[in-house]
Amino acid sequence: MVSKSEQLEQLFIEWEYAQENEPDFSWKRTRGGKNITKRHFRRDGIIDEAVFSKEKRKVLFISNEANDDEYSAKFNSKPSNIDDYRKYNETGCDELEGKDEGAQFCYI
């Protein structure tokens, strides 16, 4: 049986391929900022599938700056929200690199 995380990964592969092969005329209308390229694709997903599968209510976090033109697009063409969310889930700390140089906020 294929896990939900594996299913999401397959979708990300398909979506990333489709974005990289999108016609230029279409890409220029929809891309957003000037630093976002066709290879700039941000992944996310389930933080802890074992916990997720047991929970009756599922929570969705939506990042308002998923494709930040002034920071992540300049430094990382393959960013991953899921890595950031996992780190926060494990440590309670959120690093806001690019916002406040090296700032780190921890919640308890």
Secondary structure, DSSP 8 states (H G I E B T S, - for coil): ---HHHHHHHHHHHHHHHHHTS-HHHHHHH--STT--TT---B---S-HHHHHH-SS------TTTT-TTTHHHH-SS-BHHHHHHHHHHHSEEE-TTTSTT-EEE--
